[in-house]
Amino acid sequence: MAIKVLHRKPLTLAERTYILPILSGLRITLRNMIKAPVTLEYPEEKPAIPKGYRGVPTLVKDPNGREKCVSCQLCEFVCPPKAIRITPGEIVDPANAHVEKAPKDFELNMLRCIYCGLCEEVCPEQAIVLQDIYSMNSETREEIVLHKDKLYELGGTLPDAHFKWDKKKKAADEAAHGGHH
């Protein structure tokens, strides 16, 4: 078996000194120095949030300040990573007399949440809303498990498009008073 020897052509002076690659790199560096920066100074500057963004799930109240969550536990059952745990409780507020139960505690483990949005879709009362919050951090694991008070603080009050509870309450009041005011 014969061994074939490949002969290479000798390098030119420019190739031996790497002048062309160095000049090419300097050209890219100078071009980037002239361009406007694309880096955001987070957290002072925040990126634009696209429409339909699925952020942190929160609980919201109706315009009258009533809890919308009725502890139906559909969100708990549909949650793929089991990040939601609801402890049903009794109704304390007489303004919510048209509801059978309310959450005693609503726990949302943000370490497990995958931001899928199924909890928002399945909620019959529109009590869970995905906010545009994208940065959840804490120093301990316990702080990132959100409870009912924190979820309402993050969610706040949203307008109610259908005023379902007001209609139910009005119908119950009319039935109690025999249809007369």
N, C-alpha and C positions, 0 to 999 in steps of 0.2 A: 504494500500500500504506500503510495507516494504522498508526501506531505507538500501541500502547496503553500508557499510563502506569499503573503500579501505585502506589497510595498506601498507605504503611504507617501503622499507628496509632502515635502517639507513645508512647515508653517511659515507664513509671511511675517514680517515685522509687526504689522497691525494685529495679527492673530496671536502672536506670542505675548504682546503687551496688554491684550484685552481692552484696547481703547474703545472699540465700537460697542461692546456690551456695557462698559462703564458710561459712555455718553448716552446710550439708550436708557439706562436706569436713571441718570440725572435728568433727562428730558421728562420722564414720567413724574419724577419728584417735583420738578419745577412746575409742571402742568397742574399737579394737585395742590401746590402751594397757592396758586393763583385762584383756583376754584373756590366757590363759597363752601363752607363746611356743611356736612350732612349729618353730623353727630348732634344729638339732642343732649342738653345738659340736664339729665334726669336727676332729681325730681322737680327741679325748677321749671323745666320745659317738659310737657307731656305730649305724646303723639295724638293725632286726631283719631277718634274712635269711629270705626266704620258702622254704618247703619246695620242693625240686626246683630250686633255684637252680643255674645252670651257671656256675661260676667257673673259676679257673685249673686247667688240666689238670696233674696231678702223677703221678709214679711211686710205687708203694707196694711194700712188701716183705710177705712172708707172716709169720705169727706166729713162725716160726723164724728170721727175719732174712734169708731168702733172697730174691734178686731174682726177681720174678714174670715180668718181661719176658723173652721167649725170642727176641727179634729176628725175629719173623715178618714185620714191616714192613707189616702190614695197616693200622695207623693212619697210616703214612706215605702209603700209596696212597690211602686214603679221604679224607684231609685236603683240603678244597676249596682253601684258599689256599696249600697246600704249606708249612705252618709247621713240620712235623716232618721231621727228617732222622736216620735211624738208621744207625750204622756197626756191622755185625755183627762179633762177636769170638768168640774161643774160650772154652770153659768153664774157669775157673780153680779154682773151689771144688768139691771132691769131693762136697759135700752136694747139688750140683746135677747129679750125674752122669746123671740121668734126662732131662736137657735137652740138645738138640743144640748150641745156641749161645746166647750171651748178648750184650747190647749192649756193644760196646767204648765207644761214645759214643752218647748220645741227646740230640739238640739240639732244643729247642722255642723257636721265635722268637715271642715274645709280641707283637712288633710286627705280625705277620701273623695271629695266632690270632683267629678270629672267635667263639670260645666256642660252637661249634655242638654239641659233645658227640658227634660221630660217632666220634672216636677211642676214647672210653670205650665206646660201644656195640659197636664192631667187635672190641675186644680179647678174644681167646679165653681169656686168662689172668687177666682182671680186674686187669691191672697198671697201667692208667691210670684215675685217679679224678679227677673234677672236684671240687675243694675249694670251700669257701665264701669263698675269698679274692677280693675284688673290687677291690683297690687294688694294682696293680703299677706302681711308678714307679722311676726311676733317673736318674742325671745323664748317662749316656752310652747310646748305642744298644747297645753291646756288653754292658752289664750286664743288659739286658732279654732277651737271648738266653740262655735257661736250659739248662745242660748236666746230664748225668746225676746228678752229685753234688748239685746244687742241687734238682733235681726230687725226688730221694729225701728230701732234707732237708725240703722242703715237704710231701711226701706221707706220710712216716713209715711206720708199720706198721699194717696193718688186719687185723682178724680174717678168716680164710678160711672161708667158709661150707661149702665142699665138700671141703676138704683133699685135692684131686686129686693133688698132688705126693706127699703122704705115702702115699697108696694106691698110686701108681705105684712109689715107692721100696720099699714093703713087698713088693709083688708081685715086683719085681726081686730083692730080697734072698732071698725064698723060692725063686725060680727058681734063684738062684746056689747055694743051700744044699740043693737037692733037696727043698724043701718042709718041711724040719725046722729047728727052732731049736736 
